[in-house]
Amino acid sequence: MQLHYTPRSHFARKVRLLLAGLQVDVDLIDAGNAAEADPARFGGNPLMKVPTLVDGQHWVVESDHIAAYLVRKLDPADRFDVLTTDVDALNVRAVLNGVMSAEAELILAERTGLDTRAHRRFDKMRAGIDHGLAWLEDNHSLIPTASSYLTFHAIAMWDHLALYGMCERDCPRLRERISPCADIDFVAASKPL
Ligand SMILES: N[C@@H](CCC(=O)N[C@@H](CS)C(=O)NCC(=O)O)C(=O)O
């Protein structure tokens, strides 16, 4: 199996953490600059984003879709609760993904030369990150303290926000919630630099 990724991609990291939790090795293929516009760089993903999983004949895009594919194939017991249908957990997942998407848009827009401070559209993205984090802080108890896909997801979001300095809001309860899992060796080892 091959996972097209970038070392800093938070969407790819939640899949990498799941793979590490499942103790499954895959070939990691670095896409390089995620702002480039060539599908071949992204494992053939026409949307030109990472992660993309290639498993023989199967080609899978979208991080949560990849995670679901992996546990259906490799972990029918679903130890990390990837296939949850719990409404609250799925709301947390949606807010985490929304914050991560807004952040990626801001970073990639700046990387391609746009001054995001000059466009109101990007102000709304920054506000979405802030409101999203406030919601996650208020709803921190919905995130398990034990290893779970949701916790991996929250760690991937948090470390990426911290790396890019996009997190003006302190979220002490959220940080405390995810810290036991963040200290696990394979989680700490994949922290983006
Ligand atoms: N919804 C997608 C989002 C993936 C995504 O936005 N990945 C970023 C890197 S963290 C990317 O490759 N962006 C390239 C671009 O938008 O040009 C998923 O969950 O996989």
PDBQT file of the ligand as one rigid body, heavy atoms in Angstrom, charges set to zero:
ROOT
HETATM    1  N1  LIG A 201     -11.029  16.737   2.543  1.00  0.00    +0.000 N 
HETATM    2  C1  LIG A 201      -9.669  16.345   2.242  1.00  0.00    +0.000 C 
HETATM    3  C2  LIG A 201      -8.761  17.526   2.491  1.00  0.00    +0.000 C 
HETATM    4  C3  LIG A 201      -7.322  17.248   2.080  1.00  0.00    +0.000 C 
HETATM    5  C4  LIG A 201      -6.481  18.511   2.023  1.00  0.00    +0.000 C 
HETATM    6  O1  LIG A 201      -7.001  19.650   2.039  1.00  0.00    +0.000 OA
HETATM    7  N2  LIG A 201      -5.167  18.338   1.968  1.00  0.00    +0.000 N 
HETATM    8  C5  LIG A 201      -4.270  19.461   1.824  1.00  0.00    +0.000 C 
HETATM    9  C6  LIG A 201      -2.997  19.234   2.604  1.00  0.00    +0.000 C 
HETATM   10  S1  LIG A 201      -3.266  19.232   4.343  1.00  0.00    +0.000 SA
HETATM   11  C7  LIG A 201      -3.877  19.581   0.375  1.00  0.00    +0.000 C 
HETATM   12  O2  LIG A 201      -3.320  18.644  -0.178  1.00  0.00    +0.000 OA
HETATM   13  N3  LIG A 201      -4.156  20.717  -0.250  1.00  0.00    +0.000 N 
HETATM   14  C8  LIG A 201      -3.725  21.019  -1.596  1.00  0.00    +0.000 C 
HETATM   15  C9  LIG A 201      -4.577  22.113  -2.197  1.00  0.00    +0.000 C 
HETATM   16  O3  LIG A 201      -5.682  22.356  -1.713  1.00  0.00    +0.000 OA
HETATM   17  O4  LIG A 201      -4.101  22.700  -3.159  1.00  0.00    +0.000 OA
HETATM   18  C10 LIG A 201      -9.302  15.121   3.086  1.00  0.00    +0.000 C 
HETATM   19  O5  LIG A 201      -9.892  14.943   4.157  1.00  0.00    +0.000 OA
HETATM   20  O6  LIG A 201      -8.454  14.327   2.654  1.00  0.00    +0.000 OA
ENDROOT
TORSDOF 0
